[in-house]
Amino acid sequence: MFLTPITLAAQESSVVSGTVRDPAGHPLAGADAFLLETLEGSLTDDVGGFRFDTRRTGSATLVVQKAGYLEVRRPVDLPLEGALAIVMQLAPIALEPITVEAGTFRLGNLPDVTLSDLEVVRTPGAAADPFRAIQTFPGIQSVGEGAGLFVRGGDISETRVLLDGATVISPFRLDTDRTISFGRFDPFQLRGIQFSAGGFGAEHGDALSAIADLQSVDKPAASELGVSAAIGGLSGGLSVDLSESVGFRLTGTRTDTDLLMRLNGRRDEFDVVPKGNDLSGGGEWVYRPGASLKAFVLVQTDEVGVRIDDPSHSGVYRSDGRADLLAVSGLDAFGGVGLKWGLATSGSRKDEDFGAYRLERDDRLTQARARIEVPVRPGLAVALGAEVEHREADLAGSVPTASYDNAPDASTTVFASRESGARLGGFGQVELRPSNVLRLLLGLRADRSTFTGRTILDPRLSATWRPTGMLTLTAAWGVFHQVPDPLLFEPTLGDPSLPAMSAQHWIGGATWDAGTRLVRIEAYAKHYASLAARTRDGVTRGGGTGTARGLDVFVKDELGLLGLDGRVAYSFIRSERTDPDTGRLAPSAFDATHTLNLVLNRGFGEWLDLGVAYRAATGVPFTPITGAAFDETRGLWQPVHGVPMSERLPAYARVDLSASVLQSFWRDNITVFFVSMMNSLDRSNVLQFRYNRDYSERIPLKTPFPRSIYFGVTTTLPL
């Protein structure tokens, strides 16, 4: 709910410089040299030289990364007495020289990332939310103002979110259609994110559209205490470096937006302002080089009460939620055979209430997985894996019999059930690299779910070809299945006989990577079958079909003359799917035909950073109400709906600004002041329409983010 500041170091400025060469003594251009503790750094130039300023003093770790070479980590004592000489060794053949994949982007402090973790938290309007930063990528349609990922014509539920390989069944907080959702993860608890907008490999199952694979941070390099205070809440963090092989991090946050809402003139909209508590942390034990054991835990609660005016009932919508996650994972190698494994449990409880509508839902997903990778010979590797998970959902509530009658005394359908089932999946994948410029991935996975009672097979193929040093061409095809939500199997309003939903992906693209400039273009087509959805009256309908076709463009550049870092993402889409109320094919509710994101950042020395983001999108379709008939029995007007998804909301646009100022008030202290202005031009975007009592007047529901100001401060202390 408030910005997480950028953690940098601040003391008297000194210079870190040096050269990077290969074992033969040739200079390496485009290598990334940076300080692990502050992420300050630069790319090497054409003669292998790097140079950047830092205010950090004392011990630090210099990291040098370049695709195709082993990472170098060198302890240094700052300020340096002279230039450094770094020699990078060629990576073994298991580290692929081609890293571009169809539909895939990477964020974080990882090799070949598209966005660094600093760029994630510096994105204006993202509120340091990793999911909101992902939304600035192409292929994600602008639907509302929440953190949800609507990818290439898919619903939010079609994106599978993982943490260290474990599925997170509730990755968003306040994730309802009445409030604005946020992601559950602190960006500084994450080492990186691999996001695939489609065409992903056979390792991942039970997802129709996309994979967001979050990786938790490794053990901290130093012990440190941090405190942040903002208009939206208070946060504290602890990092403990116990030894060279063991360390952990812990973060606690109390969010209360009362003062924030009052400052921005929104307090009257809420009976209970959005508030919550969260505690998260992780640790790592590196018990030998290349082998480690990690654990991550998260517990969060949130609540909100927002005033809603519907034609049949004016009242308070209430939501109370709780989520937890415990994930343990490990990696090791035995005689060249790599092993990854994981155990996890993820839970979510949410109670919702508005008029006659009530839902109490308690979910639990327990899972185990393992993957082995065997390098058969140079240019040929085989991966095999299996996973098993058990899903259980306790469901109870009531749904108005008629969707237009939501008064507390309305007729309702009451339901209560426990839906449980298991899914067993396995995959095999062959990676072929005939040369350093060609990579082929052939995979097959099988899944069987007791929810559907069927076994499914999903073949998948992808190819990457690099004809020149800067140009990479990609292509992917695959079949993907996903088991519907347990709520749709509930026997009263659901359909226990539903099969798994399916999608077929076709993707082709090109990437031009010139170091400081990246251009990526992809075209795609998706074909859906066996889709399941709920009608306006809450009844499940299966057998839906749909298509999505589009073009995505991503450009990232460093404008040296202006000192700007910039990126632009544009998406075009045409998407349609079966309307569950009429059974007719219609534009999908996520069909934002054009989506544009522009982000610019400018640093001034090491103490000030400014950013601006512009976001615009075509309005999404909706089904209009064309008239109404009076229900004398209930004394209400019954709406008459028009052609499904035949009208669109007005176009959406927003400009966000951000700034952070760095200061150091005592030795080893880092203090950052930050401020952000969302929707700085105060544009009244329309997110949906509501109607008066007899449906004769259409009333726009405008953005919950009028011009809004966030500010705060964070400081760190050594331990």
KAMO-V82829 format. One record per run of one state. SS is the DSSP state (~ for helix, > for strand, _ for the rest). FROM is the first residue (numbers start at 1). TO is the last residue. If there is no record, write none. Layout:
SS/FROM/TO
SS/FROM/TO
This chain:
_/1/13
>/14/22
_/23/26
>/27/27
_/28/31
>/32/35
_/36/40
>/41/43
_/44/48
>/49/54
_/55/57
>/58/65
_/66/68
>/69/69
_/70/71
>/72/78
_/79/83
>/84/88
_/89/89
>/90/90
_/91/103
>/104/108
_/109/114
>/115/115
_/116/116
~/117/122
_/123/128
>/129/129
~/130/134
_/135/139
>/140/140
_/141/150
>/151/151
_/152/155
~/156/158
>/159/163
_/164/165
>/166/167
_/168/171
>/172/173
_/174/181
>/182/183
_/184/185
>/186/186
~/187/189
>/190/196
_/197/209
>/210/216
_/217/223
>/224/230
_/231/232
>/233/241
_/242/245
>/246/256
_/257/257
~/258/263
_/264/266
~/267/269
>/270/288
_/289/290
>/291/309
_/310/313
>/314/334
_/335/336
>/337/354
_/355/356
>/357/377
_/378/379
>/380/400
_/401/411
>/412/435
_/436/437
>/438/449
_/450/453
>/454/465
_/466/470
>/471/482
_/483/485
~/486/489
_/490/500
>/501/513
_/514/516
>/517/534
_/535/539
>/540/559
_/560/563
>/564/578
_/579/584
>/585/587
_/588/593
>/594/604
_/605/607
>/608/617
_/618/620
>/621/622
_/623/624
>/625/631
_/632/635
>/636/641
_/642/646
>/647/648
_/649/651
>/652/663
_/664/669
>/670/678
_/679/685
>/686/691
_/692/697
>/698/702
_/703/707
>/708/718
_/719/719
